[in-house]
Amino acid sequence: MNPKGKNGTRYLLAGLGASTGLVVWAPRAAFSIDGGFEGHARDLSVLFVDLPLILLGGALVPLFAWALAARRVHRPWAAALAALAALALGVWGLTEWWTPRQDPDPGYGPGI
């Protein structure tokens, strides 16, 4: 058992990162899971491909940032702050880069 409590910090950062990734992923992927009108645009690859990658990335990005900062800076709060900043940048990058289908196909017009 580690007397400094570093394992608890690691678990906390991994859980925080994975849960943040899930919270950001869920509303953006809801249309792909539901499929819209009569399930026309259903794309379940967001469950089998995107979700595991987002959870894994959300758990690993803060851990790697914390590990790198802990080697450079010997203050635990500074390493935790670097991990949270990396998580925030990762979430920002995710929302900018990953955009699943949100609306029906562009071929459908407003109707008659």
C-alpha positions as CSV (number, residue, x, y, z in Angstrom):
1,M,0.0,0.0,0.0
2,N,1.3,3.4,-1.0
3,P,1.4,5.7,2.0
4,K,1.4,8.9,-0.1
5,G,-2.1,8.0,-1.6
6,K,-0.9,8.2,-5.2
7,N,-3.0,5.1,-6.1
8,G,-6.2,6.9,-4.9
9,T,-5.3,9.9,-7.0
10,R,-4.8,7.7,-10.1
11,Y,-8.1,5.9,-9.6
12,L,-9.9,9.3,-9.0
13,L,-8.4,10.8,-12.2
14,A,-9.2,7.7,-14.3
15,G,-12.8,7.6,-13.0
16,L,-13.2,11.4,-13.5
17,G,-11.8,11.2,-17.0
18,A,-13.9,8.2,-18.1
19,S,-17.1,9.7,-16.6
20,T,-16.5,13.1,-18.2
21,G,-16.0,11.3,-21.6
22,L,-19.2,9.5,-21.1
23,V,-21.1,12.6,-20.2
24,V,-19.8,14.4,-23.3
25,W,-20.3,11.4,-25.6
26,A,-23.9,10.5,-24.6
27,P,-25.9,13.6,-25.9
28,R,-23.8,13.7,-29.1
29,A,-24.3,10.0,-29.9
30,A,-28.0,9.9,-28.9
31,F,-29.2,10.5,-32.5
32,S,-27.0,7.7,-33.9
33,I,-28.3,5.3,-31.3
34,D,-31.9,6.2,-31.7
35,G,-31.8,6.6,-35.5
36,G,-34.3,9.4,-35.9
37,F,-37.5,8.8,-37.8
38,E,-38.1,5.1,-38.0
39,G,-34.5,4.3,-37.2
40,H,-33.4,5.5,-40.7
41,A,-30.0,6.9,-39.5
42,R,-29.2,4.3,-36.8
43,D,-25.5,3.8,-36.5
44,L,-24.6,1.5,-33.6
45,S,-20.9,1.8,-34.3
46,V,-20.9,4.6,-31.8
47,L,-21.6,2.0,-29.1
48,F,-19.0,-0.6,-30.3
49,V,-16.2,1.6,-31.6
50,D,-16.6,5.2,-30.3
51,L,-17.7,4.6,-26.7
52,P,-14.8,2.3,-25.7
53,L,-12.3,4.6,-27.3
54,I,-13.7,7.6,-25.6
55,L,-13.8,5.9,-22.2
56,L,-10.3,4.6,-22.7
57,G,-9.0,8.0,-23.8
58,G,-10.9,9.8,-21.0
59,A,-9.3,7.5,-18.4
60,L,-5.7,7.6,-19.9
61,V,-5.3,11.2,-20.8
62,P,-5.4,12.6,-17.3
63,L,-3.3,9.7,-16.0
64,F,-0.5,10.3,-18.5
65,A,-0.6,14.1,-17.8
66,W,-0.5,13.5,-14.1
67,A,2.4,11.0,-14.4
68,L,4.4,13.4,-16.6
69,A,3.7,16.4,-14.3
70,A,4.5,14.4,-11.2
71,R,8.0,13.7,-12.6
72,R,8.6,17.3,-13.3
73,V,6.9,19.1,-10.4
74,H,7.1,17.7,-6.9
75,R,3.8,19.2,-5.8
76,P,0.8,16.9,-6.0
77,W,-1.7,19.7,-6.5
78,A,0.3,21.0,-9.5
79,A,0.2,17.5,-11.1
80,A,-3.5,17.2,-10.4
81,L,-4.0,20.6,-12.0
82,A,-2.1,19.5,-15.0
83,A,-4.2,16.4,-15.3
84,L,-7.4,18.4,-15.1
85,A,-6.1,20.8,-17.7
86,A,-5.2,17.9,-20.0
87,L,-8.7,16.5,-19.5
88,A,-10.3,19.8,-20.3
89,L,-8.2,20.1,-23.5
90,G,-9.1,16.5,-24.4
91,V,-12.8,17.2,-24.0
92,W,-12.5,20.3,-26.1
93,G,-10.6,18.4,-28.8
94,L,-13.3,15.7,-28.7
95,T,-16.1,18.1,-29.2
96,E,-14.3,19.8,-32.0
97,W,-13.2,16.7,-33.8
98,W,-15.9,14.0,-33.2
99,T,-19.2,14.8,-34.7
100,P,-21.6,11.9,-35.3
101,R,-24.6,12.4,-37.5
102,Q,-27.1,14.8,-35.8
103,D,-29.7,15.4,-38.5
104,P,-31.3,13.4,-41.2
105,D,-29.5,13.0,-44.5
106,P,-29.0,16.3,-46.3
107,G,-31.0,15.0,-49.3
108,Y,-34.2,15.5,-47.4
109,G,-35.7,18.9,-47.8
110,P,-38.3,20.7,-45.7
111,G,-41.1,19.1,-47.6
112,I,-43.8,20.5,-49.8
